[in-house]
Amino acid sequence: MAQDLETAQAKSREVLELIGKKKLTQEERDKVIADSVRYWTDHVNAGFLKYRKSVSTDYTAVEWEDNGAVFRDINGKEFIDMLGGYGVYNVGHRHPRVLKAVTEQLERQAIHSQELIDPLRTYLAYLVSLITPGDLNYSFFSNSGTESVEGCMKMAMLATGRKHFVGTVGAFHGKTLGALGGTSKAMFREPFMPLLNWSHIPFGDIKALETTLSCADFSGDRVAAFVVEPIQGEGGINVAPPGYLAAARELCDKYGAMLVFDEVQSGMGRTGKMFYCDYEGVVPDLMALGKAFGGGVMPIGAVVGNEKVWAKYVENPFLHTTTFGGNPVACAAAIATISILLDEDLPKQAREKGDYLIDKVTQLAKQFPDVLSKIRGVGLMLGMEFTGNDTGYAVAKELFSRNILISGTYINSRVLRVEPPLVISYEQIDMFLKALEESLAAVSKLAPALK
């Protein structure tokens, strides 16, 4: 397509008018749907639409507004959000207090000068030091979870002088080139290899970690950091075995490696504690945050570390910088998010609602063993494992037809994640459970053909 500034001017005005309208006519709604499908195909990625057709009864559904634990498409159809933006909406969709903080900050200043001290960054860093365990007293704010993992890697390299990383099979740490090395699925990695120096070991296998660290130490290719999700998200909601994180802490200390917890998805109250590592009382050297950190309103992540890993960075603070990370509006959203999590005791709510869901879904697994194998996880970071990949897809499609949004995990196709906003009501949970039972019954009739 040739450059056409006149058309761009007219179209931008048209879209801004749509954004400003409280209600759209049917003609306008139809046009937005048609435009969205056309422009997504021509200018974004047609492959995504093919995927949506495979798991949706209406792949042209265009989301338009949201609040609490629901969102509505452009025609007003309401969906209960059991996906939670892959762990983004911990405090719900557009929580009023997050919106208030963001709006008030926007009215004052949006992006900082880059040169002077911006106060909200300092307040947020102080708050993060209060809610994270142990001596994690320093923060660098990024724009996303994968950027946070990148920052953790750089800090570990600075602190140790090493460049070898150890991750786990089934891990997902993002898709930027550094973090992608730790993401273990070949489909994501192979097109971009060779990547940085990563070794992958079985998740939860402490003997494998000890062997890898000791062999690397003996050979001279010593490990900078062991990077691990306390609960693997995209790997299928796999919870670290009891004692695993503590043993990893001891081994990293023994071999001089940094321990990095990727709590991008498991953090900010989702598992029933502010961070999953709080369950075991294990303090890492570095922690990566993202997803829910911005309250589902602003993109923001964090690299959180102790004094040991920050020392070289203090000597030269220009070794790692960002233009938009930690901007005042994003920091305002994160500050409001921390306040809401504590004021509404959302971690406790997540644990109680998760226990309720586990009990009910376990009963459904007994009722439909040919479809649903089990449910696992902690708090509202849960995974339903099905008897086959196609079975899980079929259930997701059935749920979508019943106005429930849900999705699988990237690396384990047999698992559908259950990660609703922590503010979801028990009435909404029961509506999901009813839809799930109906969906399992429908798929059960087709189960032999799906295997």
C-alpha positions in Angstrom: 0.0 0.0 0.0 1.4 3.4 -1.0 1.7 6.2 1.5 -1.5 8.1 1.7 -1.6 10.8 4.4 -4.9 12.3 3.3 -6.7 8.9 3.9 -4.8 8.5 7.2 -6.0 11.9 8.4 -9.6 11.1 7.6 -9.5 7.6 9.1 -7.9 8.7 12.3 -10.6 11.3 12.8 -13.3 8.7 12.1 -11.8 6.3 14.7 -11.5 9.1 17.3 -15.2 9.8 16.8 -16.0 6.2 17.4 -13.9 6.2 20.6 -15.7 9.2 21.9 -19.2 7.8 21.4 -21.1 6.3 24.4 -23.3 4.2 22.1 -22.8 3.0 18.5 -25.6 2.5 16.0 -26.0 -1.0 14.5 -24.5 0.3 11.2 -21.4 1.6 13.1 -21.0 -1.7 15.0 -21.2 -3.7 11.8 -18.6 -1.5 10.2 -16.2 -1.8 13.1 -16.5 -5.6 13.0 -15.9 -5.6 9.2 -13.0 -3.2 9.4 -11.4 -5.0 12.3 -11.4 -8.4 10.5 -10.2 -6.7 7.3 -7.4 -4.7 8.8 -6.3 -7.6 11.1 -6.0 -9.8 8.0 -4.2 -7.1 5.9 -2.1 -5.3 8.5 -1.7 -7.4 11.6 -1.6 -11.2 11.2 -4.1 -13.4 9.4 -2.9 -16.4 11.2 -4.5 -15.3 14.4 -7.9 -15.3 12.8 -7.4 -18.9 11.7 -6.6 -19.8 15.3 -9.8 -18.0 16.5 -11.9 -19.9 14.1 -10.6 -23.2 15.5 -11.5 -22.4 19.2 -14.5 -20.0 18.8 -18.1 -20.2 17.7 -17.8 -16.6 16.6 -14.3 -15.6 15.6 -15.5 -12.1 14.6 -16.3 -11.2 18.2 -14.8 -7.8 18.7 -14.3 -6.8 22.4 -15.4 -3.2 23.1 -15.9 -2.6 26.9 -15.3 -4.2 30.2 -15.5 -4.0 34.0 -15.1 -6.2 37.0 -14.8 -9.8 35.9 -16.6 -9.4 32.5 -16.2 -7.9 29.1 -18.7 -7.2 26.4 -18.3 -7.4 22.7 -19.3 -4.6 20.3 -22.8 -5.9 20.1 -23.2 -6.0 23.9 -22.9 -9.7 24.5 -21.4 -10.2 27.9 -18.6 -12.8 28.7 -17.4 -14.0 32.1 -13.6 -13.7 31.9 -12.0 -16.9 33.2 -8.8 -16.1 31.3 -8.0 -12.8 33.0 -5.7 -11.6 30.2 -3.3 -14.5 31.0 -3.0 -13.1 34.5 -3.3 -9.4 33.9 -6.6 -8.5 35.5 -6.0 -9.4 39.2 -7.8 -6.4 40.5 -10.5 -6.7 37.8 -11.2 -4.9 34.5 -10.9 -1.1 34.9 -11.0 -1.0 38.7 -12.3 2.5 39.6 -9.4 3.3 41.9 -6.8 2.4 39.2 -8.7 4.5 36.7 -8.9 7.4 39.2 -5.2 7.3 39.9 -4.3 7.1 36.2 -6.8 9.9 35.2 -5.6 12.2 37.9 -1.9 11.6 37.0 -2.7 12.2 33.3 -4.2 15.6 34.2 -0.9 16.5 35.9 1.8 14.8 33.8 2.0 11.8 31.5 5.6 11.1 30.5 8.5 12.3 32.7 11.4 14.5 31.3 13.9 11.5 31.5 16.4 13.8 33.4 14.9 14.9 36.7 13.7 12.8 39.6 10.1 11.6 39.0 8.5 11.0 42.4 6.0 8.3 41.6 8.9 6.0 40.6 10.4 6.4 44.0 7.2 5.9 45.8 6.5 2.7 43.8 10.0 1.4 44.4 9.6 1.9 48.1 6.2 0.1 48.1 7.7 -2.8 46.1 10.4 -3.1 48.8 7.7 -3.4 51.4 5.6 -6.1 49.7 8.4 -8.3 48.4 10.2 -10.8 50.7 13.5 -10.4 52.4 16.1 -7.9 51.2 14.7 -7.2 47.7 15.0 -3.4 48.2 15.7 -2.1 44.7 13.5 -1.9 41.6 13.9 -1.0 37.9 10.6 -0.5 36.1 10.1 -1.9 32.7 7.1 -2.1 30.3 6.4 -5.8 30.4 7.2 -9.1 31.9 9.6 -10.2 29.3 11.5 -7.0 29.7 11.7 -7.7 33.4 13.2 -11.1 32.7 15.8 -9.4 30.4 16.6 -7.0 33.2 17.1 -9.8 35.7 19.5 -11.6 33.2 21.6 -8.4 32.8 21.7 -7.8 36.6 22.8 -11.5 37.1 25.5 -11.1 34.5 26.8 -7.9 36.1 26.8 -9.4 39.6 28.6 -12.6 38.6 30.6 -11.8 35.5 29.1 -15.0 34.0 26.9 -15.6 30.9 25.5 -19.1 31.4 21.8 -19.5 32.5 19.8 -22.5 33.6 16.1 -22.8 33.1 13.5 -25.5 33.2 11.7 -27.7 30.7 8.2 -26.3 30.2 9.3 -22.7 31.2 8.0 -19.6 29.6 9.8 -16.3 30.2 8.8 -14.3 27.2 9.8 -13.9 23.6 12.4 -11.2 23.4 15.8 -12.7 22.4 17.3 -13.0 25.9 14.2 -14.2 27.7 13.4 -16.5 24.7 16.5 -18.5 25.6 14.8 -19.5 28.8 11.5 -20.3 27.2 11.8 -24.0 26.5 9.4 -24.9 23.7 11.2 -25.6 20.4 8.5 -24.0 18.3 9.2 -20.6 19.8 13.0 -20.9 19.9 14.2 -22.7 16.8 13.5 -19.9 14.3 15.8 -17.6 16.3 18.7 -19.9 17.3 21.4 -19.6 18.3 20.3 -17.8 21.5 22.2 -16.9 24.6 23.8 -19.7 26.6 21.0 -21.6 28.3 20.7 -25.1 29.7 17.3 -26.6 30.5 16.6 -29.2 33.2 13.4 -30.9 34.4 11.2 -28.7 36.5 11.1 -29.7 40.1 14.2 -32.0 39.8 16.7 -30.7 42.4 19.3 -33.4 41.6 19.3 -32.2 37.9 20.0 -28.6 39.1 22.8 -29.8 41.4 24.4 -31.8 38.6 24.1 -28.9 36.1 25.6 -26.4 38.5 28.4 -28.7 39.6 29.3 -29.7 36.0 29.3 -26.1 34.9 31.5 -25.1 37.8 34.0 -27.9 37.0 34.1 -27.1 33.3 34.5 -23.3 33.9 31.2 -22.4 32.1 29.9 -21.2 35.5 26.2 -20.3 35.9 25.1 -16.7 36.2 21.6 -17.5 37.4 19.0 -20.2 37.8 15.8 -18.7 36.4 12.5 -20.4 37.4 8.8 -19.8 37.7 7.6 -20.9 41.1 4.5 -22.0 39.3 5.0 -22.7 35.6 2.2 -20.9 33.8 2.4 -21.7 30.1 3.9 -25.1 30.9 0.5 -26.2 32.2 0.2 -24.7 35.7 2.9 -26.8 37.3 3.5 -26.0 41.0 7.0 -26.3 42.4 7.3 -29.4 44.7 7.5 -28.7 48.4 11.1 -27.8 49.3 12.2 -27.3 45.7 12.6 -23.5 45.9 14.5 -23.7 49.2 16.9 -26.3 47.9 17.5 -24.2 44.8 18.4 -21.3 47.1 21.0 -23.4 48.8 22.5 -24.7 45.6 22.7 -21.2 44.0 24.5 -20.0 47.2 26.9 -22.9 47.0 27.9 -22.3 43.4 27.7 -18.5 43.3 24.7 -18.3 41.0 21.9 -15.9 41.3 18.4 -17.2 42.0 15.8 -15.5 39.8 12.1 -16.0 40.4 9.8 -15.2 37.5 6.6 -14.2 39.2 5.3 -12.3 36.2 2.2 -14.5 36.2 2.1 -15.9 39.7 2.7 -12.6 41.5 0.5 -9.8 42.8 -1.8 -11.9 44.9 -2.9 -14.5 42.3 -1.9 -17.6 44.2 -3.2 -16.6 47.6 0.0 -14.8 48.7 1.4 -11.6 47.4 4.0 -13.8 45.7 4.1 -17.6 45.4 7.6 -17.8 47.0 6.0 -16.4 50.2 4.5 -19.9 50.8 8.0 -21.3 51.2 9.7 -18.3 52.8 12.4 -18.4 50.1 14.0 -15.1 49.0 15.5 -14.9 45.5 18.3 -12.5 44.5 16.1 -11.2 41.7 12.4 -11.2 40.9 10.6 -10.4 37.6 7.2 -8.8 37.8 4.7 -7.8 35.1 1.1 -8.6 33.9 -1.1 -7.6 36.9 1.4 -5.1 38.2 -0.3 -2.3 36.3 -3.8 -3.2 37.5 -5.0 -4.2 34.1 -4.9 -0.6 32.9 -1.3 0.3 32.2 1.6 -1.9 31.0 4.4 -2.0 33.6 6.9 -4.6 34.9 9.6 -4.6 37.4 13.1 -6.0 38.0 13.4 -6.3 41.8 16.8 -7.2 43.4 18.9 -7.1 46.5 22.0 -4.9 47.2 24.4 -7.6 45.9 23.0 -7.7 42.4 22.5 -3.9 42.3 26.1 -3.0 43.2 27.5 -2.9 39.6 24.4 -1.1 38.4 24.9 1.6 41.0 28.4 2.1 39.8 27.1 2.8 36.3 23.3 3.5 36.2 23.4 3.9 32.4 24.1 0.2 31.8 20.3 -0.4 31.7 17.8 2.3 30.9 14.3 2.7 29.4 12.4 5.6 27.9 8.9 4.6 28.9 9.4 2.1 31.7 8.3 3.5 35.1 6.5 6.5 33.5 4.3 8.5 35.9 1.0 7.1 34.6 2.1 3.5 34.8 3.5 4.0 38.3 0.2 5.6 39.4 -1.6 2.4 38.2 0.8 0.1 40.0 0.6 2.1 43.2 -3.2 1.9 43.1 -3.0 -1.8 42.4 -0.9 -2.5 45.5 -3.3 -0.4 47.6 -6.3 -2.3 46.2 -4.7 -5.7 46.7 -4.1 -4.9 50.4 -7.3 -3.0 51.1 -9.6 -5.6 49.6 -7.4 -8.5 50.8 -7.5 -10.0 47.3 -4.7 -12.6 47.9 -7.0 -14.1 50.6 -9.9 -14.0 48.2 -7.9 -15.7 45.6 -7.0 -18.6 47.9 -10.6 -19.1 49.1 -12.1 -18.9 45.6 -9.4 -21.1 44.2 -10.2 -23.8 46.9 -13.9 -23.6 46.0 -13.1 -24.0 42.3 -10.7 -26.9 42.9 -13.4 -28.8 44.9 -16.1 -28.2 42.3 -14.0 -29.0 39.3 -12.6 -32.1 40.9 -16.2 -33.4 41.3 -16.8 -32.7 37.6 -13.6 -34.6 36.7 -15.0 -37.7 38.5 -18.3 -37.2 36.6 -16.6 -36.9 33.2 -13.4 -38.8 33.4 -13.3 -39.4 29.6 -12.9 -35.6 29.1 -11.4 -34.0 32.2 -8.5 -35.6 34.0 -7.9 -33.2 36.9 -7.4 -29.6 38.1 -4.3 -28.3 39.8 -2.7 -25.1 40.9 -3.0 -22.6 43.8 -5.3 -19.7 44.4 -6.7 -18.5 41.1 -3.8 -19.8 39.1 -5.4 -23.1 38.1 -5.1 -25.5 35.2 -7.7 -28.0 34.0 -6.0 -30.9 32.3 -8.0 -32.8 29.7 -7.6 -36.3 28.2 -6.3 -34.9 24.9 -5.3 -31.8 23.1 -8.4 -31.8 20.9 -10.6 -32.4 23.9 -9.4 -29.2 25.5 -10.0 -27.2 22.4 -13.5 -28.7 22.1 -14.3 -27.7 25.7 -13.0 -24.1 25.1 -15.2 -23.8 22.1 -18.2 -25.1 24.0 -17.5 -22.6 26.9 -17.2 -19.7 24.4 -20.6 -20.5 23.0 -21.9 -20.2 26.6 -20.3 -16.8 27.0 -17.2 -17.9 29.0 -13.8 -16.8 27.8 -11.0 -19.3 28.5 -7.8 -20.4 26.8 -5.1 -23.0 26.9 -1.5 -22.7 28.0 1.2 -22.1 25.4 3.4 -25.1 26.1 0.9 -27.7 27.3 -2.1 -28.0 24.9 -4.0 -30.4 27.2 -4.4 -27.7 29.8 -7.0 -24.9 29.9 -6.0 -22.2 32.4 -8.5 -20.8 35.0 -7.2 -17.4 35.9 -10.2 -15.0 36.4 -9.9 -11.6 38.0 -9.5 -12.0 41.7 -12.6 -9.9 42.3 -14.8 -12.4 40.5 -18.0 -13.1 42.5 -19.1 -16.6 43.7 -22.2 -16.1 41.6 -20.0 -15.7 38.5 -17.9 -18.7 39.5 -21.1 -20.8 39.7 -22.2 -19.6 36.3 -18.8 -20.7 35.0 -19.2 -24.1 36.7 -22.6 -24.6 35.2 -21.3 -23.8 31.7 -18.4 -26.1 32.3 -20.6 -29.0 33.3 -22.7 -28.5 30.2 -19.6 -28.2 28.0 -18.1 -31.4 29.5 -21.4 -33.2 28.9 -21.4 -32.1 25.2 -17.8 -33.0 24.6 -18.2 -36.3 26.4 -20.6 -37.4 23.7 -17.8 -36.7 21.1 -14.9 -38.0 23.2 -14.2 -41.2 21.3 -13.9 -39.3 18.1 -11.5 -36.7 19.6 -8.9 -39.2 20.8 
